[in-house]
């Protein structure tokens, strides 16, 4: 019973880790694009207003 | 030529209109996909709960190859049409494709350790996907290494086209060689071998990955186009100030 339980909790750990890695990478990609887009839009607006 | 209508301003306006819609549809696909993957999908009789890693690993693997094929097509169109939009599309796609490859490799290792007893083996499938990641990173580094951005994009396109030979190797590596990785169970000549209860969440998650790619592509392409416009403005201003000083 103890072995089965530790097996299941190990599997849950790998499962959470796999989804967690994907979530972190998706979030980083979105954040980087959000920051870069904000920066270039601002700079472009400044240059075109001059 | 039809592509001459694709001016930077028109493309930016189109991307700004489309991007939020694609983002919203992605969120819907992601939420429904995760519900099916984590709640509705049955557990596997051999793998138990670990089968749920499939819904995050397999779409990442499909899309890391698909994004590369898309980049290779755009690189070829860039050479044929000489339209810079295709070169910039290749550049905008690369970080997303590289990220999908990283997700595929890491989630594959996390699936492999409890199922195979090892997180990595130098077999044909795993090694060819690692080569794909090296190609993505190589492209990103190569494009940024040149002072003349057009030259960097041109050499980057050549690398992408040469590296396209790796895609059929990845796809058929499990057929051509004896590998620890399982053979194809969806895109194969004998039809798919996945039960509908597991196919549904897999396709929903694949849809979410595809929409995320389109969403990020629309945002990254706008960034690249605006950067190009900013560089053009700055060089024009520098030239004007030099003329007025003279």
Interface residues (C-beta under 8 A of the other chain):
Chain A: X8 X10 X11 X12 X14 X15 X17 X18 X19 X21 X22 X25 X26 X28 X29 X30 X32 X33 X34 X36 X37 X40 X41 X43 X44 X47 X48 X50
Chain B: X48 X49 X50 X52 X53 X56 X57 X60 X95 X96 X99 X102 X103 X106 X107 X110 X111 X113 X114 X212 X216 X219 X220 X222 X223 X226 X227 X229 X230 X233 X234 X237
